[in-house]
Amino acid sequence: MEVQYEYEGKLYPVRIIREGEAFRITIGLKSFLVEKREQRPGFLTMTINGKVSKCNIATEGNQRHIFINGDVYRFNKVEGGTRPAGFDKLPSSITSPISGRVTVVGAAAGDAVEAGRVILTIEAMKMEYQIKAPYTGKVEKVNFKVGDQVDIGALLVEMEKKEE
C-alpha cells in the first residue's frame, strides 16, 4: 500500500508492505522493519528495527496522533498526493492529540519558547503526554489550566512563529 503523509509542512511518500507478521515501512529513502503487538485498542508495543517501543495511536478524522517513547507525532493523511489548503504554513495553534487532564502548564501567554519546550502535560490512563512547541516562537494564549479536562482536538495553545 502506498500513501502520502504530511508532517510539519512536508509531504512524505510512505510505502507499507507486509513481510510475514511484520511490516516494511519506507518513508522517503528510509526503511524500517516494524513488528507490532496490540496491548489494547490504540495501544501497541512495536519493535522498530530491533528496538522495542511503546506506542499509542489516536485518530481524529484524517489526522493521526502517534505517541512513541514520550514524543508526539501528528500526521495528516493526504489523499491522492494532493496538498491540503495552507500546507506550507506552520500551524499557529496546538490541538490536543488525546483526551485527558492537564497536570502541568509550562508556559504562559507572552512567553518566548524554543522548539521542543514542553508547554503542557496531559495525563490519560496513567500515562503522561508532553505537548511541545512545534517551533521557536511566542505563546499567544494557553486555553487550559492545571486540573482542566481536555478532549481530543481541543485548542490547547495559540502560538506565533518567530521570524528568522
C-alpha positions in Angstrom: 0.0 0.0 0.0 1.3 3.5 -0.8 0.1 6.7 0.9 1.4 10.1 1.5 1.6 11.8 4.8 2.1 15.5 5.6 4.2 16.1 8.7 5.3 19.6 9.8 4.6 21.1 6.4 6.4 18.5 4.4 4.9 15.7 2.2 6.3 12.2 2.6 5.6 9.2 0.4 5.0 6.1 2.6 5.1 2.6 1.4 3.8 -0.2 3.6 4.5 -3.8 2.7 3.6 -6.9 4.8 6.5 -9.2 5.4 5.1 -12.2 7.3 3.9 -10.9 10.7 5.9 -7.7 10.3 5.7 -4.6 8.0 8.4 -3.0 5.9 7.6 0.8 6.1 9.5 3.0 3.8 9.3 6.8 4.3 11.2 8.7 1.6 14.6 6.9 1.4 14.5 5.4 5.0 13.2 1.9 5.5 12.0 0.3 8.8 11.0 -3.2 9.8 8.2 -2.9 12.2 6.6 -5.7 14.3 3.6 -4.8 16.4 1.6 -6.3 19.2 -1.6 -4.6 20.3 -1.9 -4.4 24.0 -5.4 -3.0 23.8 -7.2 -0.8 21.2 -4.9 2.1 20.3 -2.0 0.9 22.5 0.8 -1.0 20.8 4.2 -2.4 21.6 6.3 -2.1 18.5 9.7 -3.4 17.6 11.3 -1.0 15.1 14.5 -2.3 13.5 15.0 -4.4 16.6 14.3 -1.7 19.2 11.1 -2.1 21.4 8.9 0.9 21.8 5.6 1.6 23.4 3.2 3.4 21.1 -0.3 5.0 21.3 -2.3 6.0 18.3 -5.2 8.4 18.4 -7.3 9.1 15.3 -9.3 12.2 14.6 -10.7 12.2 11.0 -7.7 12.0 8.6 -5.3 13.1 11.4 -3.2 10.6 13.3 -1.5 11.4 16.6 1.2 8.9 17.2 3.0 8.8 20.6 6.3 6.9 20.7 8.5 6.9 23.8 7.1 10.2 25.1 7.3 12.1 21.7 4.1 13.1 19.8 4.0 13.0 16.0 0.9 14.4 14.2 0.3 13.1 10.7 -2.4 14.2 8.2 -3.2 11.5 5.6 -3.1 13.2 2.2 -5.3 11.6 -0.4 -4.1 11.1 -4.0 -1.0 13.3 -3.5 -2.9 16.5 -3.1 -1.6 19.2 -0.8 -4.1 20.5 1.7 -5.0 24.2 1.9 -2.4 26.1 3.9 0.0 23.2 3.5 3.1 25.4 3.5 2.1 27.4 6.6 3.1 26.2 10.1 0.2 25.8 12.4 -0.5 28.8 14.7 -2.3 26.5 17.2 -1.7 23.3 19.0 -4.6 20.9 19.4 -4.8 18.1 21.9 -3.9 14.7 20.5 -5.7 12.9 23.4 -8.5 13.3 25.9 -7.2 13.7 29.5 -6.4 16.0 32.4 -3.9 18.9 32.3 -1.2 18.2 35.0 1.4 20.8 34.1 1.3 24.2 32.4 4.9 25.1 31.4 4.3 28.3 29.5 2.1 31.4 29.7 0.8 34.0 27.2 3.7 36.2 26.2 6.4 33.6 26.8 9.1 33.1 24.2 9.6 29.4 23.7 12.2 27.3 21.8 11.1 24.4 19.6 10.6 21.3 21.7 9.9 23.1 25.0 7.1 21.4 27.0 4.1 23.7 27.1 1.5 21.4 28.6 1.5 17.9 30.1 -1.7 15.9 29.8 -2.4 12.7 31.8 -4.6 10.0 30.3 -4.9 6.4 31.5 -2.0 6.8 33.9 0.3 8.0 31.1 1.7 11.5 30.7 1.9 13.1 27.3 4.1 16.2 26.8 2.8 18.8 24.4 5.8 20.5 23.0 6.3 23.7 21.0 6.5 22.7 17.3 8.8 25.7 16.5 10.5 28.6 18.2 8.0 31.4 18.8 5.8 33.3 21.2 2.9 31.8 23.2 -0.2 34.0 22.4 -2.7 32.1 24.6 -2.9 29.0 26.8 -6.5 27.9 26.9 -6.3 25.4 29.9 -5.0 25.4 33.4 -3.8 22.5 35.7 -6.8 20.2 36.6 -8.8 21.0 33.5 -10.2 18.2 31.4 -9.5 18.4 27.7 -10.9 16.5 24.7 -9.1 15.2 21.7 -8.9 18.0 19.1 -9.3 20.8 21.8 -7.4 24.0 21.0 -4.7 24.0 23.8 -2.3 26.8 22.8 -2.1 29.6 20.2 1.4 30.5 19.1 3.2 32.9 16.8 6.3 31.7 14.9 9.5 33.7 15.5 10.6 35.3 12.3 14.1 34.3 11.3 
